[in-house]
Amino acid sequence: MGSYECVTKRFNVALDIKRSVSNREFEVVEDDNGNILHIALTDDGNAVDLTDCRVLAIFSKSTGTSSQDSAAAEGGIEIGGNGNNEITIRLFTASFAPGMVECEVQVYSGLEQKTLITSAKFNFNCRRGILNAETIKSTDEYPLLIDLIARVELAEGVLAQLNDDTRLATDNANAAAQDANDAAQYARDCGDYALAAGNDAENAAQNANAAADSVQGADEAADRANEAADRANAAAENAEGLIIDVLPTHADFHAAGGVDPLSPADIGAQEEISATGILKGTGNGITQAISGTDFAAPSRFFASTLLALGWQAGKQTVNVNGLSSSDNGSFELAGGATLTQYDAWIKAKTNRYAQTNGSFTVQALGEIPNVDVPIEITIVG
C-alpha cells in the first residue's frame, strides 16, 4: 500500500428493489469519513441495469434525514460493476449519527429521468467513538487542574456569600428607610395633632375670656344696682325723717278721716322691700333682678360623652339639661382624655350641627370615632 492510500471500511450490501434481503450486521463510528457501502441492486435476484439512471441514497437517523445524489458533482455515489448494477457510496459523516440508521435507494430512469422506484430498506448501527468532544484528555497537569477547580469553587462560595451579604444589607437599608419614613409620618401626624390642639386651646381661651367678660359685666351691674339701692334707701330714710318732723303722723291723718301721703298702703306705693341679691329699679319701685334678662348669667359647665356606638350618619345628639335653642356655648375634649381618645377626637373634626331645647347635635366631618370620647360643654349666659 502506497504512502498516500487511504484506509477505509468497506461494507457489502445486497439490496432488492422489492423485498428485504438479509445482510450481515455492520457498524460505523461517528465522525468516521472512511466508510464505503458497496450495494448490489437486484430485482428478484436479477441485476438492475442502472445505465443513464440517477441514484439517490436516503438516510434516516437520530438527528434527521439526509441524502446523497449520484447526479451531484460531489454526491459521493458511483455506478458500475459488470451488470452496471453496483452502487458505491462513500458515506458522508452527515449521513449517519449515533443509533440505528435506515437507508433506501431511489432510482430515477427513463426519458428525462422522471420514472422513480424505491428499493427495500436496510439498516446499520452507528456508535460514538471513545474519543469525542466530551472526552477529557489525560495530562501531567491534573493535580494543578484539581487545585484550580477547588479555587474556583472556593471563589464561587465567597461570591455567593457576598451576594447574600449584599442582599441582607440591602434589605436592612430598605427596612431602615421604611422606619425613617414611618417616623417622619408620625412626626407630621403629631404636628397636625399639636396644631389642632392649639386651635382648640385658642377657642377655649376665647370662650373663657367671653365668659369672664360676662361675669365681670354681671358683677359690675350688680355693684351698680347695690349702690343705687343703697342711695335709694338712704334717701328714703332721710325723707322719712324730714316728713316726720314737719307732717302729722299716720294716726293723725286717719283720726281726721284723711289719707296719709307717706303710707304706702294709703297711697298705693310699694311696701317694704324683702328681695335679696341683685336688685333693679323700675320707676315704680325696686325688685330683684332676673338672671339672663336684667344681667348676663354666668357660664355653666356640663360633662358628657360621645359614645362610639351612638353615631348615626356621622351625627350624635347629646342631652343637656337647661339648654335652650338660643343659648350660646361651645364644647371641647374633656381634660384627662387618653391618647387614643385624643387621636379619635382630632381625626373626627367635630362640629355643632344643630341645637334645640335640652340637646344639641354633634357632627363628625372626619373619621367616625371607634372609642367613647369624653367632652365638656360650656354655656355662656
C-alpha positions as CSV (number, residue, x, y, z in Angstrom):
1,M,0.0,0.0,0.0
2,G,1.4,3.3,-1.1
3,S,2.1,6.1,1.4
4,Y,-0.9,8.1,0.1
5,E,-3.5,5.4,0.0
6,C,-6.4,5.7,2.4
7,V,-7.5,3.1,4.9
8,T,-11.3,2.5,4.5
9,K,-14.0,0.3,5.8
10,R,-16.0,-1.4,3.0
11,F,-19.4,-2.9,3.7
12,N,-21.1,-5.2,1.1
13,V,-24.9,-4.9,0.9
14,A,-27.3,-7.0,-1.1
15,L,-30.4,-4.9,-1.9
16,D,-33.5,-5.9,-3.8
17,I,-35.9,-3.3,-5.1
18,K,-39.0,-5.3,-4.0
19,R,-38.2,-7.3,-0.8
20,S,-35.9,-7.2,2.2
21,V,-32.7,-9.2,2.0
22,S,-30.8,-10.4,5.0
23,N,-27.3,-8.9,5.3
24,R,-24.7,-9.3,7.9
25,E,-25.0,-6.6,10.6
26,F,-22.4,-3.9,10.5
27,E,-21.5,-0.8,12.5
28,V,-19.9,2.5,11.7
29,V,-18.3,5.0,14.2
30,E,-19.5,8.7,14.5
31,D,-17.4,11.2,12.5
32,D,-15.5,8.4,10.6
33,N,-15.2,9.5,6.9
34,G,-13.7,6.3,5.5
35,N,-16.8,4.2,5.3
36,I,-17.8,2.8,1.9
37,L,-21.1,1.0,1.1
38,H,-20.9,-1.3,-1.9
39,I,-24.5,-2.2,-2.9
40,A,-25.5,-4.8,-5.4
41,L,-29.1,-3.8,-6.6
42,T,-31.3,-6.7,-7.9
43,D,-34.9,-7.4,-8.9
44,D,-35.8,-10.9,-7.6
45,G,-32.1,-11.8,-7.9
46,N,-31.6,-10.3,-11.4
47,A,-29.2,-7.4,-11.7
48,V,-30.9,-4.0,-12.2
49,D,-29.2,-2.0,-15.1
50,L,-28.6,1.5,-13.8
51,T,-27.2,2.9,-17.1
52,D,-28.3,6.5,-17.6
53,C,-30.1,6.4,-14.2
54,R,-29.9,8.9,-11.4
55,V,-29.4,7.2,-8.0
56,L,-30.2,8.8,-4.5
57,A,-29.3,7.2,-1.2
58,I,-31.7,8.4,1.5
59,F,-30.6,8.0,5.2
60,S,-32.9,8.3,8.3
61,K,-31.0,8.8,11.6
62,S,-31.4,10.1,15.1
63,T,-30.6,13.7,14.0
64,G,-33.0,13.8,11.0
65,T,-32.9,12.8,7.3
66,S,-30.2,13.4,4.7
67,S,-29.4,12.1,1.2
68,Q,-26.5,11.6,-1.3
69,D,-27.0,12.0,-5.0
70,S,-25.2,10.4,-8.0
71,A,-26.1,13.4,-10.2
72,A,-24.3,15.8,-7.9
73,A,-20.6,16.5,-8.7
74,E,-19.7,15.7,-5.1
75,G,-22.6,13.5,-4.3
76,G,-20.4,10.6,-3.1
77,I,-22.2,7.9,-5.3
78,E,-20.7,6.0,-8.3
79,I,-22.5,3.4,-10.5
80,G,-20.6,0.5,-12.1
81,G,-20.0,-3.3,-12.0
82,N,-20.3,-6.0,-14.6
83,G,-24.1,-5.6,-14.8
84,N,-23.9,-1.9,-14.2
85,N,-26.0,-2.6,-11.0
86,E,-23.4,-1.9,-8.4
87,I,-23.7,1.3,-6.4
88,T,-20.6,2.6,-4.4
89,I,-21.5,5.1,-1.7
90,R,-18.7,7.0,0.1
91,L,-20.6,7.7,3.3
92,F,-20.6,11.4,4.3
93,T,-20.3,12.0,8.1
94,A,-23.7,13.8,7.9
95,S,-25.4,10.7,6.5
96,F,-25.2,8.9,9.9
97,A,-25.5,9.6,13.6
98,P,-25.3,7.6,16.8
99,G,-28.0,4.9,17.0
100,M,-29.9,3.0,14.3
101,V,-29.6,4.3,10.7
102,E,-32.0,3.2,7.9
103,C,-31.2,3.5,4.2
104,E,-33.2,3.1,1.0
105,V,-32.2,3.7,-2.6
106,Q,-34.2,5.8,-5.2
107,V,-33.7,5.2,-8.9
108,Y,-34.8,7.8,-11.5
109,S,-34.8,6.4,-15.1
110,G,-36.4,6.8,-18.5
111,L,-36.8,10.0,-20.6
112,E,-35.6,12.9,-18.6
113,Q,-35.3,10.5,-15.6
114,K,-38.9,11.0,-14.5
115,T,-39.6,7.4,-13.6
116,L,-39.0,6.7,-9.9
117,I,-38.6,3.4,-8.0
118,T,-37.6,3.0,-4.4
119,S,-35.8,-0.1,-3.1
120,A,-36.4,-2.0,0.1
121,K,-34.7,-0.7,3.2
122,F,-31.6,-1.9,5.0
123,N,-30.1,-0.6,8.2
124,F,-26.9,-0.4,10.2
125,N,-25.7,0.9,13.6
126,C,-23.6,3.9,14.5
127,R,-21.8,4.3,17.8
128,R,-19.9,7.2,19.3
129,G,-16.1,6.9,19.5
130,I,-14.5,6.8,22.8
131,L,-12.6,10.0,21.8
132,N,-15.1,12.7,21.2
133,A,-15.9,16.3,22.0
134,E,-16.7,15.3,25.6
135,T,-13.6,13.3,26.3
136,I,-11.1,14.8,28.8
137,K,-7.6,14.1,27.6
138,S,-5.1,13.0,30.3
139,T,-2.3,15.4,31.1
140,D,0.5,15.8,33.6
141,E,-1.2,18.9,34.9
142,Y,-4.1,17.0,36.5
143,P,-3.2,18.0,40.1
144,L,-3.0,21.6,39.0
145,L,-6.4,21.3,37.4
146,I,-7.8,19.8,40.6
147,D,-6.3,22.8,42.6
148,L,-7.7,25.3,40.1
149,I,-11.2,23.7,40.3
150,A,-11.0,23.9,44.1
151,R,-10.0,27.5,43.9
152,V,-12.9,28.3,41.5
153,E,-15.3,26.5,43.8
154,L,-14.0,28.5,46.8
155,A,-14.3,31.7,44.8
156,E,-17.9,30.8,43.9
157,G,-18.7,30.2,47.6
158,V,-17.2,33.6,48.6
159,L,-19.1,35.3,45.8
160,A,-22.3,33.6,46.9
161,Q,-21.7,34.8,50.5
162,L,-21.0,38.3,49.2
163,N,-24.3,38.2,47.3
164,D,-26.1,37.0,50.4
165,D,-24.5,39.8,52.5
166,T,-25.3,42.4,49.8
167,R,-29.0,41.3,49.7
168,L,-29.1,41.3,53.6
169,A,-27.6,44.8,53.7
170,T,-30.0,46.0,51.0
171,D,-32.9,44.5,52.9
172,N,-31.7,46.2,56.2
173,A,-31.2,49.5,54.4
174,N,-34.7,49.3,52.9
175,A,-36.2,48.5,56.3
176,A,-34.3,51.4,57.9
177,A,-35.6,53.7,55.2
178,Q,-39.1,52.5,55.8
179,D,-38.7,53.1,59.5
180,A,-37.4,56.6,58.8
181,N,-40.5,57.3,56.6
182,D,-42.8,55.9,59.3
183,A,-41.1,58.1,61.9
184,A,-41.4,61.2,59.6
185,Q,-45.1,60.4,59.0
186,Y,-45.6,60.0,62.8
187,A,-43.9,63.4,63.4
188,R,-46.1,65.0,60.8
189,D,-49.2,63.5,62.4
190,C,-48.0,64.7,65.8
191,G,-47.6,68.2,64.3
192,D,-51.1,68.0,63.0
193,Y,-52.4,66.9,66.4
194,A,-50.5,69.7,68.1
195,L,-51.8,72.3,65.7
196,A,-55.4,71.1,66.2
197,A,-54.8,71.1,70.0
198,G,-53.5,74.7,69.7
199,N,-56.6,75.7,67.8
200,D,-58.8,74.1,70.4
201,A,-56.9,75.8,73.2
202,E,-57.2,79.1,71.5
203,N,-61.0,78.6,71.1
204,A,-61.3,77.6,74.7
205,A,-59.4,80.7,75.8
206,Q,-61.7,82.9,73.7
207,N,-64.7,81.2,75.3
208,A,-63.2,81.6,78.7
209,N,-62.5,85.3,78.0
210,A,-66.0,85.8,76.8
211,A,-67.4,84.1,79.9
212,A,-65.1,86.1,82.2
213,D,-66.2,89.3,80.4
214,S,-69.9,88.3,81.0
215,V,-69.2,87.5,84.7
216,Q,-67.3,90.8,85.1
217,G,-70.2,92.7,83.4
218,A,-72.7,90.9,85.7
219,D,-70.6,91.8,88.8
220,E,-70.3,95.4,87.7
221,A,-74.1,95.6,87.1
222,A,-74.7,94.0,90.5
223,D,-72.4,96.5,92.1
224,R,-74.1,99.5,90.4
225,A,-77.5,98.1,91.4
226,N,-76.4,97.7,95.0
227,E,-75.0,101.2,95.1
228,A,-78.3,102.5,93.6
229,A,-80.3,100.6,96.2
230,D,-78.1,101.9,99.0
231,R,-78.6,105.5,97.8
232,A,-82.4,105.0,97.4
233,N,-82.6,103.5,100.9
234,A,-80.6,106.4,102.3
235,A,-82.7,108.9,100.5
236,A,-85.9,107.2,101.8
237,E,-84.6,107.3,105.3
238,N,-83.7,111.0,105.1
239,A,-87.1,111.8,103.5
240,E,-89.0,109.8,106.1
241,G,-87.2,111.7,108.9
242,L,-88.0,115.1,107.4
243,I,-91.6,114.3,106.8
244,I,-92.0,113.0,110.3
245,D,-90.6,116.2,111.6
246,V,-92.9,118.5,109.6
247,L,-96.0,116.5,108.9
248,P,-98.7,114.9,111.0
249,T,-98.3,111.2,111.9
250,H,-100.1,108.5,110.2
251,A,-102.5,108.2,113.1
252,D,-103.3,111.9,112.9
253,F,-104.3,111.5,109.2
254,H,-106.5,108.6,110.0
255,A,-108.1,110.3,113.1
256,A,-109.0,113.2,110.9
257,G,-110.5,110.8,108.3
258,G,-107.8,111.6,105.7
259,V,-105.1,109.7,103.8
260,D,-101.6,109.5,105.0
261,P,-99.5,110.5,101.9
262,L,-96.5,108.7,103.4
263,S,-98.3,105.4,104.0
264,P,-97.6,103.0,101.1
265,A,-100.9,101.3,101.9
266,D,-102.8,104.6,101.7
267,I,-101.3,106.0,98.5
268,G,-100.8,102.6,96.7
269,A,-96.9,102.7,96.9
270,Q,-94.6,99.8,97.2
271,E,-94.4,98.0,100.5
272,E,-91.1,97.3,102.3
273,I,-88.6,95.5,100.0
274,S,-87.8,92.0,101.1
275,A,-85.8,90.9,98.0
276,T,-82.2,89.8,98.2
277,G,-79.3,89.6,95.8
278,I,-79.1,91.9,92.7
279,L,-82.0,94.5,92.7
280,K,-83.3,96.7,89.9
281,G,-85.3,99.9,89.8
282,T,-88.3,100.2,87.5
283,G,-89.5,103.7,88.2
284,N,-92.4,102.4,90.3
285,G,-90.2,100.6,92.8
286,I,-87.3,98.2,93.4
287,T,-87.4,94.5,92.7
288,Q,-85.0,91.6,92.4
289,A,-83.1,91.5,89.0
290,I,-83.7,88.4,86.8
291,S,-80.6,86.4,85.6
292,G,-80.4,86.3,81.8
293,T,-82.9,89.1,81.5
294,D,-81.6,92.0,83.5
295,F,-78.0,90.9,83.5
296,A,-75.8,88.2,81.8
297,A,-75.9,84.9,83.7
298,P,-72.6,83.3,84.5
299,S,-71.3,80.4,82.3
300,R,-72.4,76.9,83.1
301,F,-70.4,73.7,82.6
302,F,-71.6,70.2,81.8
303,A,-69.8,66.9,81.2
304,S,-71.0,64.3,78.7
305,T,-69.6,61.5,76.4
306,L,-69.8,60.9,72.7
307,L,-70.4,57.2,72.6
308,A,-68.6,55.0,70.0
309,L,-71.9,53.2,69.2
310,G,-74.0,56.4,69.3
311,W,-73.1,57.8,65.8
312,Q,-75.7,57.7,63.1
313,A,-74.9,59.0,59.6
314,G,-71.9,60.8,61.2
315,K,-74.0,62.6,63.8
316,Q,-74.8,62.1,67.6
317,T,-77.2,64.0,69.8
318,V,-76.2,65.0,73.4
319,N,-78.8,65.8,76.1
320,V,-78.0,68.9,78.2
321,N,-80.5,69.8,81.0
322,G,-81.4,73.5,81.0
323,L,-80.1,74.2,77.4
324,S,-82.2,76.3,75.2
325,S,-82.1,76.6,71.5
326,S,-80.8,80.2,71.7
327,D,-78.0,79.6,74.3
328,N,-74.5,80.4,73.2
329,G,-71.8,78.0,74.1
330,S,-69.2,75.5,73.0
331,F,-67.9,72.0,73.6
332,E,-64.4,70.5,73.6
333,L,-62.5,67.3,74.6
334,A,-62.6,66.8,78.3
335,G,-59.4,67.1,80.4
336,G,-57.9,63.7,81.3
337,A,-58.8,62.1,77.9
338,T,-56.5,59.2,76.9
339,L,-54.1,59.4,73.9
340,T,-56.4,57.1,72.0
341,Q,-59.4,59.3,72.7
342,Y,-57.4,62.4,71.8
343,D,-56.4,60.8,68.5
344,A,-60.0,59.9,67.7
345,W,-61.2,63.4,68.6
346,I,-58.6,65.1,66.3
347,K,-59.5,62.8,63.4
348,A,-63.2,63.3,63.9
349,K,-63.1,67.0,63.2
350,T,-66.3,67.6,65.1
351,N,-68.8,70.5,64.6
352,R,-72.0,71.6,66.3
353,Y,-74.6,70.6,63.8
354,A,-77.9,71.6,65.5
355,Q,-79.2,72.9,68.8
356,T,-82.7,72.5,70.4
357,N,-84.1,73.0,73.9
358,G,-82.4,70.4,76.1
359,S,-80.0,68.9,73.5
360,F,-77.6,69.7,70.7
361,T,-76.2,67.5,67.8
362,V,-72.5,66.9,67.1
363,Q,-71.4,66.2,63.5
364,A,-68.1,64.3,62.7
365,L,-66.7,65.9,59.5
366,G,-63.7,63.4,59.5
367,E,-63.4,59.8,60.7
368,I,-66.1,58.4,63.0
369,P,-64.5,57.7,66.4
370,N,-64.4,54.0,67.4
371,V,-64.0,54.7,71.1
372,D,-66.0,56.7,73.6
373,V,-64.9,60.3,73.7
374,P,-65.5,62.5,76.9
375,I,-66.4,66.1,76.3
376,E,-67.0,69.3,78.3
377,I,-69.9,71.7,77.4
378,T,-69.7,75.4,78.2
379,I,-72.9,77.5,78.1
380,V,-72.3,81.3,78.2
381,G,-75.1,83.4,79.8
